[in-house]
Amino acid sequence: MSQITLSPDRHVPSAPGKERGAELDVAALGRIVLRRKRIVLALTFAGIALAVIAILLSTPRYQASAQLQVMTEESGLSAARLSGGRVSESSDPLDFNLTLQTYVNVLTSDTLALRVMDELRLDNTKEYRYKSGPKLWTRAAATRPDASGTLPDKRVWLLKRFHKNLAVGVIPGTRIIKVDFSGPDPELAARVLNQLLQDFVAYNFQVRYETTVGPSDILGKELDRLRQQVNAAENHAAMLQHQAGSFGVTDNYNVVLSRLEALNKTALEAESNRVLKEAVYQVTRTGDPELISTLAGSGLGGTSIQGGGLSLIQQLRQQQAQVKAEYAQDSVRYGENYPKVVELNQRLASLDASIAQEVKKLASRAKNDYLIAKQQEDETKQAMDSQKALANEANDSTVQYLMAKAEADSDRQIYLNLSEKLRQVQLVAGLHSSNINVIDPARTPASPSSPKIPLFLGIGLLGGLVCGLATGFITESKDPRLRNIEEAEAISGLPLLGIIPEIPKQRTRLLSSSARDPGLPSSQPFEMLTSSAGTSSVVESYRAVRTSLLLHHADNGSASVCMITSAMRGDGKSTTTVNIATVFAKLGVRTLIIDGDLRSGTLAQKLGIAEAEGLSEALVSGHVKPSIIQQVPNTDYLHAIPAGIRPPNPSELLTSNSLSRLLEDLRSRYEFIFIDTPPCIPVTDAVAMAKSVDSFIFVVRPGFTTRQALAQSVRRLGQAGTPCAGILVNAVNPTSAEYINYGGYGLPTSNTPAYEVA
């Protein structure tokens, strides 16, 4: 086993609650719930108890239910819109949803509520009997009866009570409205609900009848006036159509516009022809035969010059090219005076004159074509300008005609709509039907609807459980004590030496009177549990610690003086010291226990030895007397040195070199020496003794040792620089998962009867 040396500068967290390790998992939450199970169970049972009390104190209420079917306007003949002998179905779901919501609001209106209360005289029943309270205002309006003779504050109270018992809603995906009414009297609840539905159907029919029959006379008079207005508008539109020059029923043909379109097309063609002829004329004016000959391939010449003129020029130019080629060849071969060369020169002059003459003729024809095209363009533009003036005049008449026609069409459409509405109104008034049908009237309920016992109990259970868990987690977060083994390792930074399970108090045996000091009280519990040869979980845990210390002893190769300390009083370090020494003595190893608590040593009582002289006298005298070392009863290799008489200055005695000299003397007599020290937090004795020992064991107790005390104790011991054999976790629940996971699997639990004294 490797040893850990604490240095003074080693970082140890000092604030409690900050050494939490890894993330909190489900298993950690479960352990927290188990640790705080009393709080969780108490609050859970309290929530259930409150739910039971609420159920017992609640007055049973009965709920009557009914259903209304709302048909569309087209579903009944009362609002049918006849079109060719067939009924026109509506396809607007949004409009119908608005209708359903409107009916829901009408059912919950004050008008219907007051009508039902007046018809059934609900103010005389027990539930609706008005109890006037103290007036918070003195206005005259608050005490003046209304038209029905009811005081305003009473009416408000009755309406609140009525609406509190009424529930109206639309069943999703249907055209059905569900209406519920509750009360302590089942028959009265059903009677009120049926009366409400009856008044609602009558109210709806009355409103529909008044809104349909009332305006029929006004619609008839308006229809006659509108008919005359439509006739006058149509006559005026026909007159404007004649003035605008439009013919046909659809107004698609207009003489002026048609002629204007034809002139516009002719003008465009004349302009295009003029531009073409002007381009040809400009080319011919250059007099360049080569440039003029290109008109033949471009198609710009027109029929007047594309004929003989251009063709003749091209033929003459070809002949000219041939003669030039022969002239150039013969002049080089025979000279300028050769007869054939002279003849070729004359032919060239004749061809040049012919080409020039033809070019002049072609230019004259191109000029004539250009002048004719320009004249045609000017005449077409003048005709189009005249037609534009006529079109502008006709356009004003057309605009007036279109406006008159639109007005006439609008008046006719309004007339047709009003005529159709009037026929519908007359049809509805004649049929006297409604689009509301009561499919399920209210029946007297057989069983109460509230209180709902499963719901109340579920809410109480859930609420109590949530409050219990919340309180448990809050208590856990504010608890400064160590929770588990992982937290002890994380805060201290020390290796885990071993885990000692918790010992039930009822199973701790008492030391027999023959093995005890007669001066001890008979009720003193025996702490030397490992003196038994059994195989309980406690014994096996101490044996595991012994194995680790033996490995540590083998590594060091010398006698081991081990100090056992803790942070606080009550961590179990004295019991741990006795039992570790006992398991070593069982191996036949000479073992010594020293009670280093000079202020309040208790090992003498635990081991059943005399308390005459002890460590304090040895420190004062500087040597160990044989009478100080006492044999522990019922053991062969275990001896003990009690604390002795309490000195006035224990810290000074432990800080002196006397302790080191005593331990050097005892090393030759014993293989293992275990020193039980005071806690580290109240006094500094353990820190002073740490400098004289080979190693120390730190004992912690989950659920008792605080995180602050553990961190502070480790920091203090780190100043001494003494190696630490490890941390020993004491009093761990043997049935917990962390005990099994850390090495307790397979061992008998503390319920196994193995704590007998040899």
RAQUI-V473650 format. One record per pair of residues at least 24 apart in sequence whose C-alpha atoms are under 8 Angstrom apart, sorted by the first residue. I is the first residue (numbers start at 1). GAP is how many residues later the second one is. Records with the same first field share a line. If there is no record, write none. Layout:
# RAQUI-V473650
I: GAP ; GAP
This chain:
# RAQUI-V473650
1: 547 ; 548 ; 550 ; 551 ; 554
2: 550 ; 723
3: 549 ; 720 ; 721 ; 722 ; 723
4: 490 ; 491 ; 719 ; 720 ; 721 ; 722
5: 713 ; 716 ; 717 ; 718 ; 719
6: 711 ; 712 ; 713 ; 714 ; 715 ; 716 ; 717 ; 718
7: 711 ; 712 ; 713 ; 714
8: 707 ; 708 ; 710 ; 711 ; 712 ; 713
9: 709
10: 705 ; 708
12: 479 ; 480 ; 481 ; 699 ; 702 ; 703
13: 478 ; 698
14: 694 ; 697 ; 698
15: 692 ; 693
16: 464 ; 690 ; 691 ; 692
17: 460 ; 463 ; 690
19: 468 ; 471 ; 472
20: 467 ; 470
21: 465 ; 466 ; 469
32: 440 ; 441 ; 444
33: 436 ; 439 ; 440
36: 436 ; 440
37: 435
39: 429 ; 430 ; 432 ; 433
40: 424 ; 425 ; 427 ; 428 ; 429 ; 431 ; 432
41: 424 ; 427
42: 426
43: 421 ; 422 ; 424 ; 425
44: 416 ; 417 ; 418 ; 419 ; 420 ; 421 ; 423 ; 424
45: 416 ; 419
46: 418
47: 413 ; 414 ; 415 ; 416 ; 417 ; 418
48: 409 ; 412 ; 413 ; 416
49: 411
50: 410
51: 405 ; 406 ; 408 ; 409
52: 404 ; 405
54: 402
55: 396 ; 398 ; 401
58: 393
59: 125 ; 391 ; 392
60: 124 ; 388 ; 389 ; 390 ; 391
61: 121 ; 122 ; 123 ; 124 ; 125 ; 387 ; 388 ; 389 ; 390
62: 120 ; 121 ; 122 ; 123 ; 124 ; 127 ; 383 ; 385 ; 386 ; 387 ; 388
63: 117 ; 118 ; 119 ; 120 ; 123 ; 126 ; 382 ; 385 ; 386
64: 116 ; 117 ; 118 ; 122 ; 125 ; 126 ; 129 ; 378 ; 379 ; 380 ; 381
65: 113 ; 114 ; 115 ; 116 ; 125 ; 128 ; 376 ; 377 ; 378
66: 112 ; 113 ; 114 ; 127 ; 372 ; 373 ; 374 ; 375 ; 376 ; 377
67: 109 ; 110 ; 111 ; 112 ; 371 ; 372 ; 373 ; 374
68: 108 ; 109 ; 110 ; 111 ; 368 ; 369 ; 370 ; 371 ; 372
69: 106 ; 107 ; 108 ; 367 ; 368 ; 369 ; 370
70: 30 ; 105 ; 106 ; 107 ; 365 ; 366 ; 367
71: 104 ; 364 ; 365 ; 366
72: 24 ; 363
73: 362
75: 360
76: 357 ; 358 ; 359
77: 351 ; 354 ; 356
78: 349 ; 350 ; 351 ; 353 ; 354 ; 355 ; 356
79: 345 ; 348 ; 349
80: 344
81: 343
100: 70 ; 75 ; 77
101: 69
104: 64 ; 65 ; 66 ; 73
106: 94
107: 61 ; 89 ; 93
108: 55 ; 58 ; 60
110: 49
112: 84 ; 87 ; 88
113: 46 ; 49 ; 50 ; 83
114: 45
115: 84
116: 76 ; 79 ; 80 ; 83
120: 72
123: 35
127: 57
128: 30 ; 33
130: 24 ; 27 ; 28
186: 258 ; 259 ; 260
187: 257 ; 258
189: 255
190: 252 ; 253 ; 254 ; 255
191: 251
193: 249
194: 247 ; 248
197: 241
201: 235
204: 230
205: 228 ; 229
209: 219 ; 220 ; 223
212: 213 ; 214 ; 216 ; 217
213: 212 ; 213 ; 216
216: 206 ; 209 ; 210
219: 199 ; 203
220: 202
223: 192 ; 195 ; 196
226: 185 ; 189
227: 185 ; 188
229: 182
230: 178 ; 181 ; 182 ; 185
233: 171 ; 172 ; 174 ; 175
234: 170 ; 171 ; 174
236: 168
237: 164 ; 165 ; 167 ; 168 ; 171
238: 163
240: 157 ; 158 ; 160 ; 161
241: 156 ; 157 ; 160
243: 151 ; 154
244: 150 ; 151 ; 152 ; 153 ; 154 ; 157
245: 149
246: 152
256: 131 ; 134 ; 135 ; 138
257: 134
259: 128
260: 124 ; 127 ; 128 ; 131
263: 117 ; 120 ; 121
264: 120
266: 114
267: 110 ; 113 ; 114 ; 117
270: 103 ; 104 ; 106 ; 107 ; 110
271: 103 ; 106
273: 100
274: 96 ; 99 ; 100 ; 103
276: 24
277: 24 ; 25 ; 89 ; 92 ; 93 ; 96
278: 89 ; 92
280: 86
281: 82 ; 85 ; 86 ; 89
284: 75 ; 78 ; 79 ; 82
285: 78
287: 69 ; 72 ; 73 ; 76
289: 24 ; 66 ; 67 ; 70
304: 61 ; 62 ; 65
305: 57 ; 60 ; 61
309: 49 ; 52 ; 53
310: 52
312: 46
313: 42 ; 45 ; 46
316: 35 ; 38 ; 39
317: 34 ; 38
319: 32
320: 28 ; 31 ; 32
323: 24 ; 25
324: 24
480: 226 ; 227 ; 228
481: 221 ; 222 ; 223 ; 224 ; 225 ; 226
482: 219 ; 220 ; 221 ; 222 ; 223 ; 224 ; 225
483: 219 ; 220
484: 218 ; 219 ; 254
485: 217 ; 244 ; 253
488: 212 ; 219
489: 238
491: 216 ; 219 ; 220
492: 218 ; 219 ; 222
494: 230 ; 232 ; 233
495: 230 ; 231 ; 232
496: 230 ; 231 ; 232 ; 233
497: 48 ; 51 ; 228 ; 229 ; 230 ; 231
498: 43 ; 44 ; 46 ; 47 ; 229 ; 230 ; 231
499: 42 ; 229 ; 230 ; 231 ; 233 ; 240 ; 243
500: 38 ; 41 ; 42 ; 228 ; 229 ; 230 ; 231 ; 232
501: 36 ; 37 ; 40 ; 229 ; 230 ; 231 ; 232 ; 233 ; 238 ; 249
502: 228 ; 229 ; 230 ; 231 ; 232 ; 248
503: 35 ; 228 ; 247
504: 246
507: 246 ; 248
508: 247
509: 246 ; 247 ; 248
511: 246
515: 93 ; 118 ; 119
516: 91 ; 92 ; 93 ; 117
517: 88 ; 91 ; 92 ; 93
520: 85 ; 88
524: 82
525: 81
526: 80 ; 81
527: 48 ; 51 ; 52 ; 79 ; 80
528: 47 ; 50 ; 51 ; 54 ; 78 ; 79
529: 50 ; 226 ; 227 ; 228
530: 49 ; 50 ; 52 ; 53 ; 225
531: 48 ; 51 ; 52 ; 55 ; 104 ; 226 ; 227
532: 222 ; 223 ; 224 ; 225 ; 226
533: 225
534: 220 ; 221
535: 213 ; 219
536: 211 ; 212 ; 213 ; 214 ; 216 ; 217 ; 218 ; 219
537: 207 ; 210 ; 211 ; 212 ; 213
538: 212
540: 207
542: 37 ; 38 ; 41
543: 37 ; 40
545: 35
546: 34 ; 37 ; 38
549: 176
552: 173
559: 108 ; 111 ; 112 ; 113
560: 107 ; 111 ; 112 ; 113 ; 134 ; 135
561: 102 ; 106 ; 111 ; 112 ; 113 ; 114 ; 132 ; 133 ; 134
562: 110 ; 111 ; 112 ; 113 ; 131 ; 132 ; 133 ; 134 ; 135
563: 111 ; 112 ; 113 ; 114 ; 127 ; 130 ; 132 ; 133 ; 134
564: 110 ; 111 ; 112 ; 113 ; 132 ; 133 ; 134 ; 135
565: 111 ; 112 ; 113 ; 114 ; 115 ; 121 ; 131 ; 132 ; 133 ; 134
566: 112 ; 113 ; 114 ; 132 ; 133 ; 134 ; 147
567: 112 ; 113 ; 114 ; 132 ; 133 ; 138 ; 142 ; 143 ; 146
568: 111 ; 112 ; 113 ; 114 ; 137 ; 141
569: 109 ; 110
570: 134
571: 128 ; 129 ; 130 ; 133 ; 134 ; 159
572: 127 ; 128 ; 129 ; 158
573: 103 ; 126
574: 28 ; 29 ; 102
577: 97 ; 98 ; 99
578: 25 ; 29
581: 57 ; 93
582: 56
585: 50 ; 51 ; 52 ; 53
586: 51
588: 48 ; 49
589: 48 ; 81 ; 82 ; 83
590: 47 ; 48 ; 79 ; 80 ; 81 ; 82
591: 46 ; 47 ; 48 ; 79 ; 80 ; 81 ; 82 ; 83
592: 46 ; 47 ; 48 ; 49 ; 78 ; 80 ; 81 ; 82
593: 45 ; 46 ; 47 ; 48 ; 80 ; 81 ; 82 ; 83
594: 46 ; 47 ; 48 ; 49 ; 79 ; 80 ; 81 ; 82
595: 45 ; 46 ; 47 ; 48 ; 80 ; 81 ; 82
596: 46 ; 47 ; 79 ; 80 ; 81 ; 82
597: 46 ; 79 ; 80 ; 81
598: 45 ; 46 ; 47 ; 48 ; 49 ; 52
599: 47 ; 48 ; 51
600: 46
601: 41 ; 42 ; 43
603: 39 ; 40
604: 38 ; 39
607: 25 ; 26
608: 24 ; 25
609: 24
610: 32
611: 31 ; 32 ; 33
612: 32 ; 33
613: 29 ; 30 ; 31 ; 32
614: 27 ; 28 ; 29 ; 30 ; 31
615: 26 ; 27 ; 28 ; 29
616: 27 ; 28 ; 29 ; 30 ; 31 ; 34 ; 37
617: 27 ; 28
618: 44
619: 34 ; 35 ; 39 ; 40 ; 43
620: 33 ; 38
622: 36 ; 39 ; 40
623: 38 ; 39
624: 38
634: 124
650: 35
651: 33 ; 34 ; 37
654: 31 ; 34 ; 35
655: 33 ; 34
659: 30 ; 33
660: 32
663: 29
680: 33 ; 36
681: 28 ; 31 ; 32
686: 31
687: 29 ; 30 ; 33
688: 32
690: 27 ; 30 ; 32
691: 29 ; 30 ; 31
693: 29
694: 28 ; 29
695: 27 ; 28 ; 29 ; 30
696: 26 ; 27 ; 28 ; 29 ; 30
697: 27 ; 28 ; 29 ; 30 ; 31
698: 26 ; 28 ; 29 ; 30
699: 28 ; 29 ; 30 ; 31
700: 27 ; 28 ; 29 ; 30
701: 28 ; 29 ; 30 ; 31
702: 27 ; 28 ; 29 ; 30
